[in-house]
C-alpha cells in the first residue's frame, strides 16, 4: 500500500538514534528476538529517541546471539542475555520492554511486565485466550504503565485520515464493513531443518501450555498449531478488526459466528487456511472478515454508510452507494497529516507519561473480537459478550 511506503520513508528519514546522555537513555529489554523483534530494533534506531536495547530474552540461542550482535552495532551496548523473561523483568536497569515473542505469550508477559513496573510495547494480538487477555488488561489499568500495542495502522496517515472521515460522519451511519485478505500460499510453513534441541530452552518456549516433548516443527511453525495461536483471528484479523473500535467507538462485538478450516494445505497444520467471521456490534454494525490462503484474489476493505461507501484501501468515498440527498463523494486528503512512527510514539509517551495511540483498551478490544471469533469457529456456536461483566456467553 502507498501508506506503508510513505510511513517507512518517514521513519527512515529520522536517521539514527540520538546519542544523548546515558543517564537520559530509555533502557529497553527485548523479549523475542526473531524477525519481528529485529524489525522493532530498527524502528528504535529510526525513532530519533535516546533509547537502546540493553537486555535480550529469547529461548533460541541463534536468535539471542544474533540480536546481541545487532544491538552492539546499533546501540553500542553489551546487552544482558537470558532465556527467562521473568529474569529480564527483575533487572532494575531495564525501563521498558518490547514483547515480540510468539502470539500465545503476549498477554502473560505483558501482565508480568507491568506488575514488575515496566512500560511495554506489545506486538499484536494483545491476547489469544480471553482469560489471559483480561488479566493483562486489568493489570495494566491497575499499574498505570505506558503500554503501546503493535497495531501499527494507528500510526498510518492514510488510516488516520479514514478514521477522521468516519468519525466525522462523512459517510453517515455505518451499518456494514467488509474486510478481505487473500493469498495463495502455505503461509507460515517455514523451514525447521536447522533447529537443534540443544539450542532451545524448550520448557520456557512452552510457557506451561503443554508438556509435549521437543518438536522442531512446532517451534519454528508455531503459527500452525493450536497450542500457540488462535489462528487467523489473532494472526491477521487483529490488524483489521482494530479499526472498528477506533473508527466507530464500539469497543467490543456483542456476538460472533465463524466458519472455516483446512481446505487446501493439508500438511498437518491445525489452524485454518480458509476463514470467515461475522461480528455484530452494539451500535447496529455488522462486520465481515474473510481470509484465505487458497486464492490470490487480493484484498477488499469497504465501509458502507448511509451517505456513501468508503474504500479504505484507495481512500475514496463513493456516493453511488447512497440515495440520500446529502450523499458524499471524493478522496480523503491525508497529505497534511503528520504522523511519527508507532515506535517513536511509544518512546515519547514513555517520557511524557501520555497515552499512546494504541493503548491497552485498543489492544484488549481487538483481542476480545479475535477470541470471540476463534471460539465461534472452535465450537460452531454463536459467541456473545457480556460487556458489563466482561464475560463470554
Phi, psi and omega in degrees: 000151180298327181296320180299316181295318181296316180296319180297317181296322178295322178291317182297327182292341181292338176080190183290163181298147177294143178288300175060182178278137176303330181289340182258001185284137173279118184265119191246135172260127180264119179248102186104098190250033177278209183299316180291320177298319178297321178296322180289329173300319178296322180294327174299314180300317183284344187293336184081001180272153176278084183217153182207151172282119181241355179208146182222132173237124171206141183281348181255119183305320182301310179294320183299312182288324178295320179292324177297318178295321179294319179296322178299321179287315187283323190241359184054044178241163174240080191294147171291147183236144177202162171257358186246110183296332179294326176295314179301318181295339181278348184283124183288342181267023171242122182269324185213162180231153168252124181256102181229029174282177180305155190307320186292347180269344194302307184298315183296314181294320179298315178303312182290329180295313181289329176294332177274003177084021181258139165287159187212138166255114186244122179298158175279157350288151180296334177197154178244350173235134188300315184296321179291318179296321180295319179296318179295317179303313181289326179294319179295317181297322179288320186278345178057036176272160174279120181230126174246128176266141190280039171272087193292348178298339177289350175246020180260120181306323179296315181289328175297318177297318179295318179299316179300319182294314181293316182294331179279357179084018184301326179252015178076206178284125179272126181243344182209142177228137180237115180239127181221145176220131182222129173231158172238082183194152178280067189307145178073007178269081185268158179293139179230012182296333184274358184281125179244136183301324183291347180267358190235135171274084189298315179301323180284335172293315182296328176056034177080002181289331179200176176238028183293150178292166183307136181218106184299323181292317179296329178291311186278332183242046185300336180295347185261001188232141188294336177299331192237009177199159169258021173082204184303326177304322177272319186292327187224317184300331183304322179298319185277314185292339174301332182290334185295306177296328178294311184285326191247338185087354174285109188288321186220152170293155171266342176200160179213141169231156183204156174215163179147185180167190176269100186257338183232305188275076183275072185246019182097355178295150178255340179269148190293150171253353171226131186209141171213138178228146171242123181239125179258133182251153188300331184286355185094057184220128178249123182248128176249128174236128179227141176215141175221148173252022187243354184207138185258043183291347179098212186231172179206137184211088187240136176244120186257115180240171182288339180256352181168177181240126179266122169267101187287343175284321183260357180055046180228138176255127178254129177277355183296339181275003183232144175254008181281152182294332182263023179299154187235151179211143176145176179272152177269118180286131178231357187300329184269359180282117178264127187216118174287163181294163181299319179291318179299320178300317179298310185296322179289330175286329173302321180285316187274341186066023174276170180277127180285172186297318181248079186280187185295328177296317177300316180295317180293323180299313181287329178294319178299313180299317180295318180293322178295315180295318180295320179291324177296320178293318183296319187265341186072020183239161170286128180254127179251171178227129167273102187287343177280314180273349186053061178226141173283140182228000000 
